[in-house]
Amino acid sequence: MRVQAAGIRLGLTLSLAGTACTTSKMAPAADSHTDHAVPLPAAIVSAPNDPRLPPDASGALARLGASPRHGEWVIIRTGDRDSLRAWVVYPERSTKAPVVVVVHEIFGLSSWIRGVADQLAADGFIAIAPDLLTMKNLPDGPDSVVGPLATAAIRTLDPTWVQKQLDTVGQYGMSLPAAQKKYGIVGFCWGGGVSFAHAAHAPGLGASVVYYGVAPTTADLPSVRAPVLGLYGGNDARVDATIPPADSALRALGRTYTYSIYPGAGHGFLRQQTGMDGANLAATRAAWPATIAWFKKYLGS
């Protein structure tokens, strides 16, 4: 993986020192993920290494290091006092590509999320993974160190502010010379709820994929226009309880909401592919091809 601007976080910290997000309220995100464990260091488990699938958390750094695709850090100005750093990965293709925004978990922009972005690029999309905690100035470090800090910081984000940041990231992606004027969004855990909410927020969104994230409130569902694909673990009752009311409401509204619940799989199955006695890997093998098919159907290939 070719990386540009390796020191971008330090530079951003220095240039934005003393600034803060311009929000009027600081309500926590709806999906607190109190049941979601801090990621284990990469050496703890041995993960599958199927090049057709995103890496497990333990294999993300190795996959990134071996990737032939071009990845780079960028800074996206999202407001008068706000900026986000983001990891952008380009597919190897001769034609313009659709854009997919990748929303991180409650652990922040981890190596694993960057690995997911790289896999989306392998599947033909320009993938942009924004660090929604950029303005919190968290220190650099291993995922196992940064994760707990990110978990605390992410609960201070205003959901309305988050959606506005994602609007700008999507517009940035579509403005790239190599991009088509189409974008989708995919999110995981906390980010899954955010990606579902983005379908209710952004009229220009082409498609949304939700990995084990809670649905918006019923009152917000009439605003959903983009087709939504939900992918859930069968052993994730807290999140799964939000599926039936969303399904009933969106069906009544004539919206497109398709979902799969994978038996025996747990919350976070795509990141923890070795978990649940094989059920997480089985879910991953079904969910990822469904993700790519969804984006190709609604964004093009």
N, C-alpha and C positions, 0 to 999 in steps of 0.2 A: 504493500500500500504506500503510495507516494503521498506524503503529508506536507502541507504548506502552513506557515505561521504557527509553528509549534508552541511559541510562547505567547499565544494570543490572550490567554486568560490574564497573565501578568500585565500585559499592556492595557487591557481593558480595565483592570482593577485600578491602575494608576490614572488612566484618563477619566474614569468615572468616579473617582474617590469623592465621597461626600454626597453623591446623588442618590436618589431613591425613586422607586416606582411611583408614578403620579396616579394614585388611586385614592378614592374617598372612603372606601371601606375595606376591611381586611377579613372578610369571612373565609373560613376554611373551605376547601373543596368538599364536595358532597361525599366522596369516597375516601375515607380516612385510612383504610387498609391497616387497621390495627392487627389483623390476622396475618399480615404479610411479613415474613421473617427477613432480616437483613441478609443480603447475598453472602454466600460463603466464598472464601478465597478460592482461587482457581484450582489450587492443588488438592482440595478436599475430595472431589469426585472426578470420575472419568466420564466424559460426555461423548455421545455419538458425533461423528464428523462426516455427515452426509452433505456434499456440496450443493445439493438441491434444496436444502433447508437452512434456515438461520442457525448459527451456532448456539449451543447451550452456553450459559454464563461462563462455565469453566473453560470453554474453548474459544471464547470471543477474541482474546488478544492474539492467539495463534492464527486465527482466521484472518484477522485484520492485517497481521504482519505478512501473510502470504498472498493477500489479494492483489490481483493485477490491475484493479480499477483505480481511477484517480479519485482520491478523497482529499478534502481541504477544509480548514477552519475558515469561517468568514464571520464578519460582524454585520448584523442587520440593524439599521437604525429604525426603531419602531415608534418613536414619538420624540417630543421635544427633549425629554430627559431619560428616555428609555432606549436601551440597545440590548440585543441578544447576540451571543455567539452561537454559531450553528455549525454542525458537521454536514458537509455536502458531499455526496458520492455520485459520480457520473457513470452511466452504463457505457459499455463499449459497443457502439452502434454508429451507423453513418447517417441516420435520420434523427429528427427531433423527437424528444421523448416526453411523455407525460410526467408530471411531478407528483410525488407522494411525500407529505409531511408526516414525520414520525414523532409521536408524542411520548415522552419517556414516562417511566414509572415514578412512584413516589421516591425512588432512590436517585433521581436526577439523571443527567446525561451520562450514563455508564458506558463502559466498554461494550457491554452486551447490546445496548441500544445502537451503538455505532455499528456493531456487527449485523444487526437487523437491517440497518440502512444499507450496508454493503450488499446484503443478500437481495434487497429490493433492486439495487443497481444491477446485480447479476441477472435479475429477471427482467431488465429492460427499462427501469424507471430512474429518473433523477430523484434521489432520496435526500431530504433535508430534515435533519434532526436538531431542532432548536433546544438550547439550554434555557428553560424557563426560569431557572434560578440564577441567571447571569448577574442580575442586579443585587443578589444577596452576597456576592463576593466570597463564595465558599472556597476553601483552599484546594489546591490540586493534591492528588494522592490516590492510593489504591481505592477501588470501589468499596472494599470492606471498611475503609476509614471514612470516606466521603458519604457513604450511604446513610448512616444515622444522622449526620448533619443535614443532609438533603431532606430526610423524612421530617425533621422538625421544621425546616424552612418552608417546605412546600405547603404546609398547613396555614401559612400566613398569606398565601397568594389569593388575591381577589379573583373569583371566577370570571367576572366581566373583563377585567384586565387581561387575563389569560386569553380569552377569546379574541380580543383586539390584537394581541401579539400574533396570534395564529393567522388572523386576516393578513397582516403585513408579511408574514413568512410565506404564505401562499402566493401573494402578489409578487414577492421577490423571486420565488421559484419560477413562476410563469414568465417573468421578465428576462430570465437567462437566455442567452442566444441559442443554446442547445435545447431549449424547452418548447413543448407545445403549450398552448394557452388553456391547459386543463390541469386541475389538481385534485387529488384525493387526500385523505387523512387516515392514519391508522394509529391507535394508541393501546397501551398495555396497562392494566390495573388502574391506577389513578388516571393515567393517560387514556385508558379505554373509556372511562366516563367522560373525559374531556373531548374525545373524538366523537362520542355520541352527541354531546352537547353542541359540538361544532356543526353537526348536521342540522340542528335547530337554529343555529345562529347565522350561518353563512349562506346567503342565497346563491352564491356562485360556486359552491362546492360541488364537485362531480360525483364523489362517492366517499363513504365512510366505512371503516372496518373497526370493530370494537372487540378487543380481546379482554374478556373477563372484567369489564367495567360496568358500573351501574348505569341504568337508563335515566334520562331526565325525568323530572316530575311530569305528571299527566298534563298539567296546565301548559307546559312548554312544548309538548309533542305536536300540536297543530302547526308549529313553525318548521317542522322537519320537511325538507324538500328533497334532499339527496337520498339515494338508496343506501340503506344501512345493512351491513352484515355483522351479526353478533356471533362470537365464538367463545364458548363457556365450558368450564370444567364441571362435571357432574357432582363433584364433592365440594362445591362452592355455594352453599345454600344462601349465604348472605347476599351475594351478587345475583344469584339465580332467581331470588324472590322478586327482583325488579323486572324480570322478563315478561311474565304474563300480563300485567297491566299495560306495559308498553306495547306488547303485541296486539292486545285487544283494541287499544286506542288507535294505533297506527293502521290497523286493518279497517277500522270504521272510517278513518280519514282517507282511505285509498292510497296510503303511502307504501313504499317498498321496504319491508323489514324482514329479513330472512335470518334465521339463527340455527345453530347446532349446539347441542349440549353433549359433551363427550363423556360416556360412562366411566367412572372411576378416576377421571383426571382431576387434579387439584387446581386451586388458584395459582396463576403464574406458570402454567404448564409449559409454555413455549420457552421460558427461561430455565426451568428446572426439568429438563427432558428426561433425566434419569429417575425422577420421582414416581411415586405411586405404583410401584411394581410393574412398570411398563405402560401404564395407562397414559402417563404424560407424553411419552414418546409416540404412542398410537394417536393421541390427539394432535400432536404436532404434525405428524405425517398426513393427517386429514385436513387440518386447519390451514396450513401454509399454501398448498395448492388451491384451496378454496379462496384464499386471500388474493392470490395472483389472478385467478380467473375472474374474480369480482372486479378488480381494478381494470383488467383488460376489457371486460364487458362494458364498463361505464366510462373509462377514460381513454380506451384505445390502446393499441400496442405499438 
